Amino acid sequence: MDTRAVPPGATADGAVFVYQSIVPAWAGDVFRWHERPDALLDLTPLRRWMRIERQEGGLRDGARITFSLGLGPVRVRWEARHYGYVDGTQFCDEQVRGPFRVWRHCHRVVPVGVGHSLYVDRVEYALPGGLLAQGMVRPLLQRLFTWRHQIVRRAFVEAGAPQGDSRRGAGSAGIA
C-alpha cells in the first residue's frame, strides 16, 4: 500500500493546476471558438515557435494532434489525443508523447447567468524530476493560462458578445 503524502494541488501522478475565468459570451459560442482550426495557434503566446505537424479529427474523442515547439532544428515534439468530448461543454487532451511524464488537460465551458460562461482549464501534469520540476512549471502555467483566458475574453469583447441565445451551447451541465 502506498502511503505517500500528496501535497495540496497534486495527485499521485504529479500536480494539478486549475485556472478559471468568466467570459462574456454564451457557453456554446466559447466552445465553438475552440473548435476552429486555428484556435490552438491563437492560444499560443509565441506562435512563431509552434508548428502544427499533423492534426486529425478536431476535438472529438480519438482525434490527434502532433506539434513541435522551438526554433529551427531545436524542437520538442508533442503528440496528444483528445478524449472526454461533450458537445458544447468539454473536451480533453492527453499527451501521448512529449516532454511531460503526464499531461492531461480538460477544457470546460458552462453557462453562468445570461450571456456569460465559466471557462475552466484543469491540467494534471508530472515531469521527470518530480516535485521540484513540477513546482518550477506551475508559474509558467499560471502565466500561460492567464494569457489564454485573456485571448478568449478579448475575442468575444471585441466581437461585441454575447452572440448566441440561451438555447445554444452547453445546456444545464455543471462543473464536475
C-alpha positions in Angstrom: 0.0 0.0 0.0 1.3 3.4 -1.0 1.1 5.8 2.0 2.9 8.8 0.5 1.6 12.2 1.4 0.4 14.1 -1.6 0.9 17.9 -1.4 -2.1 20.2 -2.0 -2.6 20.7 -5.7 -1.0 17.4 -6.5 -2.1 13.9 -7.5 -0.3 10.6 -7.0 1.0 11.1 -10.6 2.0 14.8 -10.1 0.4 18.1 -9.7 -3.0 19.7 -10.6 -3.3 23.2 -12.0 -6.7 24.9 -12.4 -7.4 28.2 -14.0 -10.9 29.7 -14.4 -12.5 32.9 -15.5 -15.8 34.4 -16.6 -16.2 35.0 -20.4 -18.8 37.5 -21.5 -20.4 35.1 -24.1 -22.7 32.1 -24.3 -21.1 28.8 -23.4 -21.8 27.3 -26.8 -20.1 30.2 -28.6 -17.0 29.9 -26.4 -16.9 26.2 -27.1 -17.2 26.6 -30.9 -14.4 29.2 -30.8 -12.2 26.4 -29.5 -13.3 24.1 -32.4 -11.9 26.4 -35.0 -8.8 25.0 -36.8 -6.6 28.0 -35.7 -7.7 28.0 -32.1 -4.6 26.3 -30.7 -2.3 28.7 -32.6 -4.4 31.6 -31.4 -3.9 30.3 -27.8 -0.1 30.0 -28.2 1.8 33.1 -26.9 4.9 32.5 -29.0 3.1 31.4 -32.1 6.2 31.6 -34.3 7.8 28.9 -32.1 4.9 26.4 -32.7 4.5 24.3 -35.7 1.4 22.0 -36.1 2.8 19.0 -37.9 -0.4 16.9 -38.1 -4.0 17.3 -37.0 -6.7 14.7 -37.3 -10.3 14.9 -36.2 -10.7 18.2 -34.4 -11.5 18.0 -30.6 -13.7 14.9 -30.6 -12.7 11.6 -28.9 -9.8 9.9 -30.6 -8.7 13.0 -32.6 -4.9 13.5 -32.6 -2.6 16.4 -33.0 1.2 16.5 -33.3 3.1 19.7 -32.9 6.5 20.9 -32.1 7.8 23.8 -30.1 11.2 25.6 -30.6 13.2 27.4 -33.2 14.9 26.0 -36.3 16.2 22.4 -35.7 15.9 22.7 -31.9 12.4 21.5 -31.4 10.4 19.4 -28.9 7.7 17.2 -30.4 4.4 16.7 -28.6 1.7 14.3 -29.6 -1.7 14.4 -27.9 -5.0 12.6 -28.3 -8.4 14.0 -27.4 -11.0 12.3 -25.1 -13.9 13.3 -22.9 -15.7 15.3 -25.6 -19.1 16.6 -24.5 -20.6 18.8 -27.3 -20.8 22.4 -26.2 -19.3 21.7 -22.8 -16.0 19.9 -22.6 -13.0 18.4 -24.4 -9.8 17.0 -23.0 -6.4 16.2 -24.4 -3.7 13.8 -23.1 -0.1 13.7 -24.1 0.9 10.5 -25.9 4.5 11.5 -26.5 6.2 14.7 -25.3 8.2 16.4 -22.6 5.9 15.6 -19.6 5.7 12.3 -17.8 1.9 13.0 -17.5 -0.2 15.7 -19.2 -4.0 15.6 -19.1 -5.8 18.9 -19.9 -9.6 19.3 -19.7 -11.3 22.4 -21.1 -14.8 23.1 -19.7 -17.3 25.8 -20.5 -20.5 26.1 -18.6 -23.2 28.8 -18.7 -23.4 31.2 -15.7 -26.0 33.9 -15.9 -27.3 35.4 -19.1 -24.7 35.5 -21.9 -21.8 34.6 -19.6 -19.7 31.4 -19.2 -17.4 29.9 -16.7 -14.3 28.9 -18.6 -12.2 26.3 -16.8 -8.8 24.7 -17.7 -7.7 21.8 -15.5 -4.3 20.3 -16.0 -2.9 17.2 -14.3 0.8 17.1 -15.0 4.1 15.4 -14.0 7.6 15.9 -15.2 10.8 13.9 -15.0 12.4 15.5 -11.9 9.4 15.1 -9.7 8.0 17.8 -7.4 10.9 20.3 -7.9 10.4 20.3 -11.7 6.6 20.5 -11.3 7.0 23.5 -8.9 9.1 25.3 -11.5 6.4 24.7 -14.2 3.5 26.0 -12.1 4.3 29.7 -12.5 4.7 29.2 -16.3 1.3 27.5 -16.4 -0.2 30.4 -14.4 1.2 32.9 -17.0 0.2 30.8 -20.0 -3.4 30.3 -18.8 -3.8 33.9 -17.7 -2.8 34.9 -21.2 -5.0 32.3 -22.9 -8.1 33.3 -21.0 -7.4 37.0 -21.9 -7.3 36.0 -25.6 -10.6 34.2 -25.3 -12.3 37.0 -23.4 -10.9 39.6 -25.9 -12.3 37.6 -28.9 -15.8 38.0 -27.5 -15.5 41.5 -26.1 -14.1 42.8 -29.5 -16.9 40.9 -31.3 -19.5 42.6 -29.1 -20.6 39.4 -27.4 -22.9 37.8 -26.5 -23.7 36.4 -29.9 -25.9 33.4 -29.2 -29.1 32.8 -27.2 -29.8 30.8 -24.1 -30.9 27.7 -26.1 -27.4 27.3 -27.7 -24.4 25.7 -26.2 -23.9 23.7 -23.0 -27.4 23.4 -21.6 -27.5 22.9 -17.8 -24.4 20.8 -17.3 -22.4 21.7 -14.2 -18.8 21.5 -13.2 -17.7 18.1 -12.1 
